[in-house]
């Protein structure tokens, strides 16, 4: 039902954003003190991601969908990491580029 009410591009962004939200929660929980707010972000993010993925899987093949989702999720998590003050080295950027290149090669 959700898949028909929401465009697939919006669902892809929702799922990727939800995983990014869960990742931010994991970062908060991984600190010195346990953060209940971080745990709530993890649960909310994973619940939204699962709901969006179920809706997307109704009309898409799993192999193509997960390639797209991994790309969207990775990009959003990297943006969130930058906002959270993470530093990227040239080696990390090169590795990320190789991963994205591999995903593009597999998709075509």
Secondary structure as UniProt FT lines:
FT   HELIX           2..5
FT   HELIX           8..29
FT   HELIX           36..57
FT   TURN            58..59
FT   HELIX           62..83
FT   TURN            84..85
FT   HELIX           90..107
//
